[in-house]
Amino acid sequence: MWQTVVDLIDNEVLAKLVIGAVAMAWTALKGSDWYRQFCKARFDQAFLAVEAGVQLTYETYVRECKRLNEDGKLTDNERTEARRLAIEAAKMFGKSHGVDVARQITDEYIGLALDKAIAKLRAQKKN
């Protein structure tokens, strides 16, 4: 019996068939609507974490900086620090809710996500 299992494992044709079947199943899964919806839901959760990070940073850091500055605006250094704090807050918020923000929204796109969240916050404040 054991020798038969070893012979099957060593069989090159069988190995190729198994690998092909696994590849087909993986491709079918990744192409399914369910998988797309799952990925979109994870991204949406990560973006909500970014929005929460922006909101928290605004309430704790940006508002205070604006209050202390005579012109009521952030300096370039304060703006850079606010973005860094917002990213850290988003990652912590996401982690506490089971979302890996850095994985869902990569470093290349985190700045765009921040800009979108900031624009949304500003639009809400105008209304």
C-alpha positions, 0 to 999 in steps of 0.5 A, spaced: 500 500 500 505 504 502 509 503 495 503 504 491 502 511 494 510 513 493 509 510 486 503 515 485 507 521 488 513 519 483 509 519 477 510 525 473 504 525 469 499 525 475 503 530 478 502 535 472 495 533 472 494 535 480 498 541 479 493 543 473 487 541 477 489 546 482 491 551 477 484 551 474 481 551 481 485 557 483 483 561 476 476 559 477 476 562 484 480 568 483 475 570 477 469 569 481 464 574 483 464 572 490 472 573 490 471 580 487 466 582 492 470 579 497 476 583 495 472 589 494 469 589 501 476 588 504 478 594 500 472 598 502 474 596 510 481 599 509 478 605 506 474 606 512 480 605 516 483 611 512 477 615 513 477 614 521 485 615 521 484 622 517 478 624 522 482 622 528 488 626 526 483 632 524 480 632 531 487 631 535 492 634 531 490 638 525 485 642 529 490 644 534 495 646 529 490 651 526 488 654 532 495 655 534 497 658 528 496 665 527 493 664 520 489 658 521 493 654 516 498 648 517 505 649 515 508 644 510 511 640 516 505 640 520 501 638 513 507 632 512 506 630 520 498 630 519 499 625 513 504 621 517 499 621 523 493 619 519 496 613 516 499 610 522 492 612 525 489 608 519 493 602 520 492 602 528 484 602 526 484 597 521 488 592 525 483 593 531 478 591 526 482 585 523 484 589 516 491 590 514 490 597 511 498 596 508 496 590 505 489 592 502 492 599 500 499 599 498 504 604 499 503 607 492 496 608 493 495 610 500 497 618 499 491 617 494 486 614 499 488 620 504 487 625 499 480 622 497 478 621 505 481 629 506 476 631 500 470 627 503 471 630 510 472 637 507 466 636 503 462 634 509 464 640 513 462 645 508 455 642 508 
